[in-house]
Amino acid sequence: MEKDVFQSYAVQSGFSPRLSTLKVVKGFTTHRYILCSRAGKPNFQSFDSAASSSISRSRRSKFKVTNCKARIRLKGIPGTTNYVLYEFVEAHNHRLIDKANMDLSKNQRKLGFSDQEFIHKLSLNNIGANVAHRLQVSLKGGHHKVRGTKTDYKNFVRDIRLFIGDRDAQMIVDSLEKRVLNRQNFSFEFTVVGTELRSLFWVDDVMKCNYEAFGDVLAFDATYGTNI
């Protein structure tokens, strides 16, 4: 509860919080610290520009820490799952984010499950990340009410593709095998040549009843729109 209150306070105040130290003793959380996302000492590195071996190869980031001390500290109440607040540092040492731009903060750019589900369902219907983001902005009434930017949407679609990789055909077969076990009178057949899924046919109870009554078969080419 305290974490949610601090999260709401952070959004209203113009900064992003992050969880920090968590102390656990015998399975019981005794202390929990929640900091400003800009907490931490800046990593200033000095090197000789003439020495090629000293050139940093680390990833660059636009996000900067400023050793901000704003935080809250919570102490666990024994025998419960509640906490008591014992320290609150309000002052920040950096500019706060305007409320209209909070959607660009580090914490608010994290996509929630509903956002990820929305992007995934649109991608299944060949609707890309850019259009998905514009639809969310339109549906929710402005950019400031939408979690994530177009880049975040694109990155999520990319991550899904990387996760699936070359297992997409096997995932379909596994899904249909589960339907055989859980749906009455469901059956399917497939053909594999080498390691390539060449054909797939499935039929459920309703389809079988329709075929028995009408005797018609509908065939469709699933790749008709591939090379427009």
Residue, then its C-alpha position, 0 to 999 in steps of 0.5 A: m500500500e505504501k509503495d502504491v501511495f508513493q508511486s501516485y505521489a511521484v506521478q503528481s510531483g514529477f519524478s520516477p521512483r524505483l525500488s532499492t534495498l530490501k532486507v529480509v530476515k528468515g523470510f520476513t521483510t524487515h526494511r524496504y527503501i524506495l528512491c528517486s530514479r535519479a539516486g546514485k552517484p554519477n559515473f565520471q570516467s577519465f581517460d587518456s584520449a591518446a591511448s586506444s586501450s582506454i576508450s570506453r566500450s560501455r553502452r551510452s544512455k541518455f538517462k543520468v543519475t544526480n545522487c538525488k536523496a529523495r526517498i522513503r524508508l519503510k519498516g515491516i510490522p512483525g506478524t503482518t504484511n504491512y509497513v510503517l514509514y520511518e523516513f521521508v526525504e522530499a527534496h530533489n536536486h534536479r528539475l522535476i518533470d512537467k505533468a504533461n510530459m510524465d508519459l516520457s518518464k522512465n517509470q511511466r514508459k514501462l508497458g503494462f500487461s493490458d498494453q502488451e496484450f493490446i499490441h500483441k492482438l493488433s500485431l496478429n491482425n497485421i497492425g504495426a506498432n506505430v498504428a497501435h500507438r496512435l490508436q491508444v493515443s486516440l482511445k485514451g485521449g492524448h499522449h500523456k495518458v498512454r504508457g510507452t512511446k512508439t519506440d517502446y511499442k516497436n521494441f515490444v513487438r521485436d521482443i515477441r518475435l525474438f522470443i518466438g524465433d523459429r518455434d512458431a510452427q511447433m507452437i501451433v502444433d502444440s496448441l492444437e494438440k492441447r485442443v484435442l485433449n480439451r475439446q470434444n470431437f476436435s481433430f487435426e492433421f499436419t504434414v512435415v517435410g524435413t523440419e518444415l511444416r508444409s500443411l495443416f488441417w483442423v476441424d472441430d465439432v461444429m465444422k463436422c456437423n456443418y459438413e455433414a449437413f451441407g457437404d461444403v468445404l471452404a478452402f483459403d490461401a493464408t498467404y494471399g496478402t504476403n506479396i502485395 
